[in-house]
Amino acid sequence: MTEGASLTLELDTASLASLKAAAAWRDMTVDAYVKSVVETATQMDIQLAAFVQEGIDDIDAGRSYTQEQVESWFEARHRDIAAE
């Protein structure tokens, strides 16, 4: 059995109604829906943080392009496509 924790939220009336409607639409209890949303959001944030860290690591290691290099690449690509 996994250990868990309770969480108390204060929601305004409109947000609570939206939460209940979304859970009902997915044929889930409000608790199950909230757990699912939290799990999904936290996984997305963990993946985003890892992706951003990859970019930071690349910049720190000198694996990046200047604005001018990127613009030059796009201009060359545009010319190649226009020539086709």
C-alpha atoms as a printed R data frame, in Angstrom:
   type eleno elety resid chain resno       x      y       z
1  ATOM     1    CA   MET     A     1   0.000  0.000   0.000
2  ATOM     2    CA   THR     A     2   1.366  3.428  -0.874
3  ATOM     3    CA   GLU     A     3   1.452  6.243   1.591
4  ATOM     4    CA   GLY     A     4  -0.467  9.348   0.645
5  ATOM     5    CA   ALA     A     5  -1.456 12.721   1.933
6  ATOM     6    CA   SER     A     6  -4.639 14.713   1.984
7  ATOM     7    CA   LEU     A     7  -4.915 18.072   0.346
8  ATOM     8    CA   THR     A     8  -7.521 20.699   1.096
9  ATOM     9    CA   LEU     A     9  -8.425 23.243  -1.562
10 ATOM    10    CA   GLU     A    10 -10.585 26.306  -1.389
11 ATOM    11    CA   LEU     A    11 -12.341 26.916  -4.699
12 ATOM    12    CA   ASP     A    12 -14.826 29.567  -5.672
13 ATOM    13    CA   THR     A    13 -18.277 28.427  -6.681
14 ATOM    14    CA   ALA     A    14 -17.621 28.668 -10.423
15 ATOM    15    CA   SER     A    15 -14.368 26.696 -10.213
16 ATOM    16    CA   LEU     A    16 -15.998 23.992  -8.106
17 ATOM    17    CA   ALA     A    17 -18.871 23.718 -10.581
18 ATOM    18    CA   SER     A    18 -16.386 23.441 -13.459
19 ATOM    19    CA   LEU     A    19 -14.422 20.785 -11.587
20 ATOM    20    CA   LYS     A    20 -17.550 18.742 -10.938
21 ATOM    21    CA   ALA     A    21 -18.671 19.082 -14.563
22 ATOM    22    CA   ALA     A    22 -15.274 18.014 -15.906
23 ATOM    23    CA   ALA     A    23 -15.160 14.995 -13.585
24 ATOM    24    CA   ALA     A    24 -18.691 14.006 -14.569
25 ATOM    25    CA   TRP     A    25 -17.873 14.382 -18.267
26 ATOM    26    CA   ARG     A    26 -15.009 11.923 -17.804
27 ATOM    27    CA   ASP     A    27 -17.260  9.673 -15.702
28 ATOM    28    CA   MET     A    28 -14.883 10.034 -12.735
29 ATOM    29    CA   THR     A    29 -15.303 11.029  -9.144
30 ATOM    30    CA   VAL     A    30 -14.015 14.496  -8.304
31 ATOM    31    CA   ASP     A    31 -11.217 12.909  -6.226
32 ATOM    32    CA   ALA     A    32 -10.138 10.621  -9.063
33 ATOM    33    CA   TYR     A    33 -10.307 13.483 -11.554
34 ATOM    34    CA   VAL     A    34  -8.203 15.801  -9.362
35 ATOM    35    CA   LYS     A    35  -5.624 13.044  -8.808
36 ATOM    36    CA   SER     A    36  -5.436 12.470 -12.557
37 ATOM    37    CA   VAL     A    37  -5.058 16.172 -13.320
38 ATOM    38    CA   VAL     A    38  -2.345 16.605 -10.679
39 ATOM    39    CA   GLU     A    39  -0.440 13.555 -11.937
40 ATOM    40    CA   THR     A    40  -0.630 14.766 -15.537
41 ATOM    41    CA   ALA     A    41   0.355 18.348 -14.734
42 ATOM    42    CA   THR     A    42   3.284 17.366 -12.549
43 ATOM    43    CA   GLN     A    43   4.623 14.923 -15.146
44 ATOM    44    CA   MET     A    44   4.352 17.618 -17.831
45 ATOM    45    CA   ASP     A    45   6.231 20.086 -15.615
46 ATOM    46    CA   ILE     A    46   8.947 17.513 -14.844
47 ATOM    47    CA   GLN     A    47   9.380 16.851 -18.578
48 ATOM    48    CA   LEU     A    48   9.445 20.581 -19.334
49 ATOM    49    CA   ALA     A    49  12.032 21.204 -16.605
50 ATOM    50    CA   ALA     A    50  14.234 18.429 -18.045
51 ATOM    51    CA   PHE     A    51  13.887 19.876 -21.558
52 ATOM    52    CA   VAL     A    52  14.807 23.368 -20.339
53 ATOM    53    CA   GLN     A    53  17.779 21.939 -18.413
54 ATOM    54    CA   GLU     A    54  18.977 20.251 -21.621
55 ATOM    55    CA   GLY     A    55  18.957 23.653 -23.309
56 ATOM    56    CA   ILE     A    56  20.806 25.256 -20.413
57 ATOM    57    CA   ASP     A    57  23.373 22.447 -20.468
58 ATOM    58    CA   ASP     A    58  23.827 22.888 -24.236
59 ATOM    59    CA   ILE     A    59  24.346 26.632 -23.836
60 ATOM    60    CA   ASP     A    60  26.827 26.075 -21.003
61 ATOM    61    CA   ALA     A    61  28.738 23.582 -23.186
62 ATOM    62    CA   GLY     A    62  28.805 25.979 -26.143
63 ATOM    63    CA   ARG     A    63  26.319 23.969 -28.203
64 ATOM    64    CA   SER     A    64  24.139 26.850 -29.302
65 ATOM    65    CA   TYR     A    65  23.589 29.219 -32.201
66 ATOM    66    CA   THR     A    66  23.530 32.989 -32.261
67 ATOM    67    CA   GLN     A    67  20.466 34.893 -33.416
68 ATOM    68    CA   GLU     A    68  22.373 35.836 -36.572
69 ATOM    69    CA   GLN     A    69  23.219 32.192 -37.330
70 ATOM    70    CA   VAL     A    70  19.603 31.143 -36.947
71 ATOM    71    CA   GLU     A    71  18.344 33.998 -39.124
72 ATOM    72    CA   SER     A    72  20.933 33.143 -41.770
73 ATOM    73    CA   TRP     A    73  19.857 29.492 -41.712
74 ATOM    74    CA   PHE     A    74  16.186 30.465 -42.111
75 ATOM    75    CA   GLU     A    75  16.989 32.830 -44.983
76 ATOM    76    CA   ALA     A    76  18.995 30.133 -46.788
77 ATOM    77    CA   ARG     A    77  16.225 27.606 -46.209
78 ATOM    78    CA   HIS     A    78  13.637 30.053 -47.537
79 ATOM    79    CA   ARG     A    79  15.741 30.647 -50.674
80 ATOM    80    CA   ASP     A    80  16.152 26.876 -51.214
81 ATOM    81    CA   ILE     A    81  12.414 26.282 -50.907
82 ATOM    82    CA   ALA     A    82  11.597 29.236 -53.187
83 ATOM    83    CA   ALA     A    83  14.006 27.886 -55.809
84 ATOM    84    CA   GLU     A    84  12.257 24.477 -55.913
